[in-house]
Amino acid sequence: MDRTVPPANLPEDLVETWQRFDEWRRTRIGQGRISDDLWAAAVEVATKHGVHPTSKMLQVDYKCLKRRVEDTTISTGYSRAQDAPLTFVELRPTATAESNQSGLMHGIEQLLCSIAKEAT
C-alpha cells in the first residue's frame, strides 16, 4: 500500500486519521509507540466505521484497536457510533407470566418429589 496517498472514496474523518498516522510513521524515530492522541482518533473512527476496516486502513493491530474501542464504550457508558447513553429499562411480568411461573414452580416441585420417591 502506498502510504503517501490515501485510498479513494474514504470518509473524511478516516482520511484525516490516516494522514495523521502516515505523518507519525514518516517522522517517528525507531519503533516508537503510537501516542494516546492517535489511538483516541483511531478509536473514534472505528466506532463510526467499524474496527476491522479501520485497523486495516490505519495498519494497526486489530485486537488492540478492538480492546480500546470496547474499553472506551464501557468506560463512557455509550458508543459514539450510536451517540446514546445506556438506560435501564425495568420489565415487569404480566399476570399471564406470573401464572405461568406459578405453574412452572408446581411442575418442578412435582418432578423433585418423584425423583425423591424413586431414590428411597
One Martini backbone bead per residue (centre of mass of N, CA, C, O) as a GRO file, in nm:
protein
  120
    1MET     BB    1   0.096   0.036   0.023
    2ASP     BB    2   0.057   0.365  -0.028
    3ARG     BB    3   0.144   0.619   0.215
    4THR     BB    4   0.097   0.905   0.051
    5VAL     BB    5  -0.195   0.794  -0.044
    6PRO     BB    6  -0.510   0.782  -0.004
    7PRO     BB    7  -0.768   0.618  -0.054
    8ALA     BB    8  -1.044   0.616  -0.216
    9ASN     BB    9  -1.359   0.676  -0.081
   10LEU     BB   10  -1.327   0.817   0.197
   11PRO     BB   11  -1.390   0.930   0.479
   12GLU     BB   12  -1.280   1.215   0.619
   13ASP     BB   13  -1.199   1.108   0.905
   14LEU     BB   14  -1.022   0.876   0.794
   15VAL     BB   15  -0.823   1.046   0.633
   16GLU     BB   16  -0.716   1.217   0.869
   17THR     BB   17  -0.614   0.976   1.034
   18TRP     BB   18  -0.430   0.859   0.818
   19GLN     BB   19  -0.245   1.111   0.800
   20ARG     BB   20  -0.149   1.103   1.093
   21PHE     BB   21  -0.016   0.822   1.073
   22ASP     BB   22   0.171   0.888   0.839
   23GLU     BB   23   0.329   1.109   0.982
   24TRP     BB   24   0.428   0.937   1.217
   25ARG     BB   25   0.583   0.726   1.044
   26ARG     BB   26   0.781   0.940   0.907
   27THR     BB   27   0.887   1.079   1.205
   28ARG     BB   28   0.978   0.854   1.353
   29ILE     BB   29   1.186   0.686   1.592
   30GLY     BB   30   1.185   0.388   1.526
   31GLN     BB   31   0.972   0.205   1.770
   32GLY     BB   32   0.744   0.386   1.832
   33ARG     BB   33   0.474   0.467   1.995
   34ILE     BB   34   0.153   0.514   2.003
   35SER     BB   35  -0.030   0.762   2.074
   36ASP     BB   36  -0.307   0.856   2.244
   37ASP     BB   37  -0.421   1.043   2.025
   38LEU     BB   38  -0.419   0.834   1.796
   39TRP     BB   39  -0.594   0.624   1.935
   40ALA     BB   40  -0.841   0.805   1.972
   41ALA     BB   41  -0.888   0.846   1.669
   42ALA     BB   42  -0.921   0.545   1.600
   43VAL     BB   43  -1.163   0.492   1.785
   44GLU     BB   44  -1.357   0.696   1.662
   45VAL     BB   45  -1.356   0.572   1.377
   46ALA     BB   46  -1.435   0.277   1.461
   47THR     BB   47  -1.723   0.350   1.574
   48LYS     BB   48  -1.822   0.436   1.279
   49HIS     BB   49  -1.659   0.204   1.068
   50GLY     BB   50  -1.506  -0.004   1.218
   51VAL     BB   51  -1.249  -0.206   1.311
   52HIS     BB   52  -1.144  -0.353   1.062
   53PRO     BB   53  -1.122  -0.121   0.853
   54THR     BB   54  -0.945   0.058   1.034
   55SER     BB   55  -0.706  -0.132   1.086
   56LYS     BB   56  -0.637  -0.166   0.789
   57MET     BB   57  -0.600   0.135   0.707
   58LEU     BB   58  -0.396   0.207   0.963
   59GLN     BB   59  -0.215  -0.032   1.045
   60VAL     BB   60  -0.338  -0.191   1.297
   61ASP     BB   61  -0.414  -0.371   1.559
   62TYR     BB   62  -0.708  -0.523   1.600
   63LYS     BB   63  -0.715  -0.610   1.904
   64CYS     BB   64  -0.627  -0.339   2.019
   65LEU     BB   65  -0.856  -0.168   1.901
   66LYS     BB   66  -1.093  -0.328   2.015
   67ARG     BB   67  -1.022  -0.289   2.313
   68ARG     BB   68  -1.038   0.022   2.307
   69VAL     BB   69  -1.331   0.041   2.221
   70GLU     BB   70  -1.450  -0.119   2.457
   71ASP     BB   71  -1.334   0.057   2.685
   72THR     BB   72  -1.475   0.319   2.597
   73THR     BB   73  -1.767   0.215   2.607
   74ILE     BB   74  -1.764   0.131   2.905
   75SER     BB   75  -1.658   0.401   3.043
   76THR     BB   76  -1.895   0.590   2.906
   77GLY     BB   77  -2.176   0.418   2.834
   78TYR     BB   78  -2.111   0.461   2.521
   79SER     BB   79  -2.150   0.485   2.177
   80ARG     BB   80  -2.057   0.694   1.927
   81ALA     BB   81  -2.223   0.563   1.704
   82GLN     BB   82  -2.497   0.614   1.872
   83ASP     BB   83  -2.508   0.852   2.083
   84ALA     BB   84  -2.620   0.682   2.347
   85PRO     BB   85  -2.719   0.630   2.642
   86LEU     BB   86  -2.757   0.418   2.882
   87THR     BB   87  -3.046   0.233   2.992
   88PHE     BB   88  -3.293   0.148   3.221
   89VAL     BB   89  -3.521  -0.133   3.195
   90GLU     BB   90  -3.818  -0.229   3.331
   91LEU     BB   91  -3.958  -0.555   3.357
   92ARG     BB   92  -4.282  -0.657   3.396
   93PRO     BB   93  -4.485  -0.888   3.481
   94THR     BB   94  -4.745  -1.050   3.389
   95ALA     BB   95  -5.012  -1.233   3.472
   96THR     BB   96  -4.937  -1.467   3.287
   97ALA     BB   97  -4.646  -1.502   3.385
   98GLU     BB   98  -4.717  -1.565   3.681
   99SER     BB   99  -4.886  -1.822   3.622
  100ASN     BB  100  -4.659  -1.972   3.473
  101GLN     BB  101  -4.460  -1.971   3.710
  102SER     BB  102  -4.637  -2.127   3.904
  103GLY     BB  103  -4.661  -2.380   3.725
  104LEU     BB  104  -4.360  -2.439   3.710
  105MET     BB  105  -4.310  -2.479   4.012
  106HIS     BB  106  -4.502  -2.716   4.042
  107GLY     BB  107  -4.355  -2.902   3.839
  108ILE     BB  108  -4.085  -2.910   3.992
  109GLU     BB  109  -4.193  -3.028   4.254
  110GLN     BB  110  -4.294  -3.292   4.131
  111LEU     BB  111  -4.024  -3.389   4.019
  112LEU     BB  112  -3.870  -3.394   4.289
  113CYS     BB  113  -4.058  -3.596   4.432
  114SER     BB  114  -4.019  -3.833   4.232
  115ILE     BB  115  -3.713  -3.855   4.272
  116ALA     BB  116  -3.724  -3.908   4.579
  117LYS     BB  117  -3.891  -4.170   4.565
  118GLU     BB  118  -3.689  -4.333   4.387
  119ALA     BB  119  -3.443  -4.310   4.595
  120THR     BB  120  -3.613  -4.476   4.840
   0.00000   0.00000   0.00000
